[in-house]
Every structure is written in structure tokens, then in C-alpha cells.
Amino acid sequence: MNRTAFAIAAMIGAAILAPTAQEQAGQPGRGGPGNPLLQAFDSDRDGVLSPAEIDAAAAKLREHDANKDGRLTADELPRGPGRGMRGGPGGPGEMTSANDPGKPMLPKDDGERRILAALEQARGGERYANVSTSDGRLLRELAESIGAKRVVELGTSTGESGLWFAMALRKTGGRLYTHDIDPGRIAVARENFRRGGVDDIVTIVEGDAHETATRNKEPIDLLFIDADKEGYDAYLRDLLPYVRPGGLILAHNMRRPAPNPRYIEAITTSPDLDTTFVLMDGAGISITLKKH
Ligand SMILES: C[S@@+](CC[C@H](N)C(=O)[O-])C[C@H]1O[C@@H](n2cnc3c(N)ncnc32)[C@H](O)[C@@H]1O
């Protein structure tokens, strides 16, 4: 590995393996046996990073590149109490599929296994600005926890968020209505829903959602806004009357790309709505409860 590559690897390693409070409080820290870079990359535990271990560091970092695009994004990097690689693979505090929100949850049955396999395949294709794994896990849990029967999604893309919703809807006996303007992405989404075994509970609506979504006249349990950002406030205005009291309005990209300020104002100032912002270390999601 050349010097530049090592410097990048070291910076990334330092960023994801920042000292714990324990280390800051005087426990072993940088330069000592508790040094996070040593913990992550010093395979033979001799307290020194050898040239071979330095070379191997890049490969270890690449293991986190879930979508194999050659880059590491925040949702691919380990996070949480153990900060991922602390203690090395398999060591104490390492995030696994079981406890890392950035990784798919463990499937509970064959249906979930099939959906997760479809998601993994979808993540290997064009990603556009699809939800991250942590985003998707949250969408699914929120939909399932409110027993959503009718989920309306604006912005299907290739169907990743739709697959997460479908996982919830399999349990609730509900249905997803998902709208997109792009026929190419819709074709991929259709195939992904088929592959995930959920095409029977998904209705794809092709066209400009500013027009197609207003055809909805049924109560909505959960509305997910993830299409054109400048249109978020119009979508809210048009569909809020159909969201049932106690229903949820979720919106993606509340941090990046820059959110629509009219939408933020609408969801944070209305006395009928309560909003919180989550997963803001990634794209960011707003969770808005329609109270009345
Ligand atoms: C960020 S992607 C959606 C990602 C998807 N929700 C996911 O996480 O898998 C945004 C999508 O909105 C669609 N879109 C943009 N403007 C639209 C409009 N006016 N009507 C319908 N879809 C639109 C785009 O074609 C694109 O597929």
C-alpha cells in the first residue's frame, strides 16, 4: 500500500475507532496497548504495525464496503458501543448482524430470508439514493409496530425501501402502494419485488406522483416521502388529510441532500403533528406522528 493509501486508511481507522470514554478517562489509549489502530490492525498483538499488517489494513477496511462500490459510507462503517473492529474481528464489542443496525437483521423465517436476499442483490446494483440498511430496518419496524395495512411510498426507485416495508406488511397483512416516474427504475423494482416474493402485496404506480398519489382516497397508515425533494411540502399537503390519526409520515433525506425548508417548517410547526429526526449521521429521516 502506498503512503497516501495508508494515510487514508489510518484516518478512516482513527475516525471509526475514536477513543472510548474509558480511554479518555485514563485507561490505555493512543500509543498504548489500547490504541484503536493497534487493536484493529495489529493481528499478531506485538504492539507494532508491521508492513504486512499495514498492507492488510486496507483489505480489512474494504470488508466493510457492503455494496462493493470501492467507497466506505457512514452506514457501511461499524458503529455503536464497540465501534466495530475494536478488539479485532470476533473480539469484544465487534458489531455483528445481530447487533449492528447497519447490517441486515437476522431473518426470522423463510419469507424474511428471501426478502433480505433480494435486498442484498438490489444493493449490488445501481443504488441511486436508496435507503441505507439502518434506514430500512427502521422503516420496517415502524410500519410493523403501528400494524400498518396501507403504506404509500413516493419514490420507489429500485425497490429497496419497498422491500423493507414489504417485510413489515407480510406480518400485518397490509399492502404497499409505491409511486415512481422512472420506467427503468420501476422495471428493476418489479424484478426485485418478484425476487423477494412480495410482488403480490405491492402495487407499483408509474407516473408523476404529484398527480398519481392524489388519486388516493383511502386512509393511509404510513406515508413515506422519498421522491423529488422540492415537492415534499406539496406531497404532505395533498396526502396528510388521508393519513389516519395515529398514522406516521416519514421522509427521507432530512440531512442530505439538503432538505426542503418548507417541508421542515410544515412538520415542525403544525399543532397536529409531532416530529423527530433520526439517523442524522446518514441521510436522515423525519418521523412525524399525525396526532388528531
Ligand atoms: C431517492 S429515490 C427513492 C429511493 C427509494 N425510496 C429507496 O430507498 O429504495 C427517488 C425516486 O423518486 C423518483 N421521482 C422523482 N420525482 C418524482 C415524481 N415527480 N414522481 C414520482 N417519482 C419521482 C425518482 O425516479 C427516484 O426513483
The ligand as an SDF file (V2000), in Angstrom:
LIG
                    3D

 27 29  0  0  0  0  0  0  0  0999 V2000
  -34.1950    8.5970   -3.6610 C   0  0  0  0  0  0  0  0  0  0  0  0
  -35.0260    7.7060   -4.8840 S   0  0  0  0  0  0  0  0  0  0  0  0
  -36.1160    6.7090   -3.9310 C   0  0  0  0  0  0  0  0  0  0  0  0
  -35.3790    5.6480   -3.1660 C   0  0  0  0  0  0  0  0  0  0  0  0
  -36.2540    4.5240   -2.6440 C   0  0  0  0  0  0  0  0  0  0  0  0
  -37.2840    5.0480   -1.7820 N   0  0  0  0  0  0  0  0  0  0  0  0
  -35.4330    3.5310   -1.8750 C   0  0  0  0  0  0  0  0  0  0  0  0
  -34.9600    3.8790   -0.7850 O   0  0  0  0  0  0  0  0  0  0  0  0
  -35.2450    2.3960   -2.3460 O   0  0  0  0  0  0  0  0  0  0  0  0
  -36.0890    8.9170   -5.5460 C   0  0  0  0  0  0  0  0  0  0  0  0
  -37.0230    8.3830   -6.6070 C   0  0  0  0  0  0  0  0  0  0  0  0
  -38.0370    9.3660   -6.8260 O   0  0  0  0  0  0  0  0  0  0  0  0
  -38.4130    9.3110   -8.1600 C   0  0  0  0  0  0  0  0  0  0  0  0
  -39.0970   10.5920   -8.5000 N   0  0  0  0  0  0  0  0  0  0  0  0
  -38.5530   11.8090   -8.6300 C   0  0  0  0  0  0  0  0  0  0  0  0
  -39.5120   12.7190   -8.9260 N   0  0  0  0  0  0  0  0  0  0  0  0
  -40.6800   12.0370   -8.9940 C   0  0  0  0  0  0  0  0  0  0  0  0
  -42.0210   12.4000   -9.2560 C   0  0  0  0  0  0  0  0  0  0  0  0
  -42.3660   13.6720   -9.5230 N   0  0  0  0  0  0  0  0  0  0  0  0
  -42.9650   11.4380   -9.2290 N   0  0  0  0  0  0  0  0  0  0  0  0
  -42.6370   10.1470   -8.9610 C   0  0  0  0  0  0  0  0  0  0  0  0
  -41.3760    9.7470   -8.6910 N   0  0  0  0  0  0  0  0  0  0  0  0
  -40.4130   10.6710   -8.7170 C   0  0  0  0  0  0  0  0  0  0  0  0
  -37.1350    9.0650   -8.9240 C   0  0  0  0  0  0  0  0  0  0  0  0
  -37.3960    8.4840  -10.1690 O   0  0  0  0  0  0  0  0  0  0  0  0
  -36.3740    8.1480   -7.9520 C   0  0  0  0  0  0  0  0  0  0  0  0
  -36.5120    6.8020   -8.3340 O   0  0  0  0  0  0  0  0  0  0  0  0
  1  2  1  0
  2  3  1  0
  2 10  1  0
  3  4  1  0
  4  5  1  0
  5  6  1  0
  5  7  1  0
  7  8  2  0
  7  9  1  0
 10 11  1  0
 11 12  1  0
 11 26  1  0
 12 13  1  0
 13 14  1  0
 13 24  1  0
 14 15  1  0
 14 23  1  0
 15 16  2  0
 16 17  1  0
 17 18  1  0
 17 23  2  0
 18 19  1  0
 18 20  2  0
 20 21  1  0
 21 22  2  0
 22 23  1  0
 24 25  1  0
 24 26  1  0
 26 27  1  0
M  CHG  2   2   1   9  -1
M  END
$$$$
